[in-house]
Amino acid sequence: MSYYFFVGDTMLPVPPAKMSIKIKGKNKTINLINEGEVNIIKKTGLTEIAFDARLPNRPYPYADYDTSLTDSLAGMLFGSSFSFKKASHFLSAFKKAKETQYPMQLIICRMSGAFSMLFDTNMLVTLEDYSINEDAKDGLDVTCPLKFKQYRPYGTKECEVTKDENGVEHLTVKETRPAIGRTIPTAYKVRNEKSIWEVAKGISNGGIDWRDIMSSNGISNPVAGLPAGAVMHIG
């Protein structure tokens, strides 16, 4: 079985050996007279995901840096070394995720050897914490424990208070403004070879499901690269 980990528009070169996904409950237990404890069911809290990302500083045959190049001429000529990226590339992406204060898409895809989808974890998240660990037994490689928390888009409302001729105050709620968002186009032209994950990230920053783009365009393999010039229909 193959695993692919996408953090924003960055694919981790080595899939983590293990991870934890915690679905937090928000149920509340109270005591009722003559009834004892009862459990009040509430909506679930924000999901938390944690795993350790290994970031090599030299090419390994089992590391995967950019699968969109595997079918290209460059990929055939240069092999895996063409897309090799040092640990600093990924560390810069993690740093940027913290500094921009913007959520990102986290996609953990589980596929069979024939590239058929088994199931996936796909959600908008914020990078809560990360560490940079170096150990002599790992040589030049770096390990980063990452902690993510689910992000739920929300909106704010602007209110206007006015007084009528009798001095009575009236509250008017203006249009809801999303806290974070962007306009999603109906079509997208690929400029440089990209995967379906990168297209979904680039046009909506996680606001649209990559599977909807696959369905709209008859794409069966989410890992294959999309050629430059291809027009993707969105929605």
C-alpha angles and dihedrals in degrees: 000000000000125000127199122189118197119185106187105311093335122096115208110238095218119038110231115256091229142359140182127229114193119193103198119217121216098191116140126219118210136172120241123198109262090355103074121208121357129181119230108207116225134173116283120265127237115304117242123209126189134177141144117252117207112211114194122210092202133041119274125189090233096049119100117201108165118003091183087075097055094088096038128097090246090054093052093047101044104023122203093332089070092070099033113137126188124233090261090069092061094039089056090052091052091048091050091050090058096043098047093054090216128129121245137200118261114199124181108182124193115196137170122242088265091056094251113148115251100175138306145206109230122169145132109258145170123227102241103177139354135175133200113224126185122188128182092224089061093054111212095344122114127216121207120192104210128198121193133183126202115255120214114197114236137175137225127219129217115216129199122203117205134173125224126216091278093054093252113146120230126195119216120189114213126208116305114255119210114235090223127007149115140207112272115215123225092229136023130198115212110232099181126020108281141166123244088255092059092049093052091047095047099050101039110009089232097323093117130048113247089217090064090056090049091051094047092052102037094246116159103177114058092190098056117101120251112228121242111265095031114135115221120203111220120213 
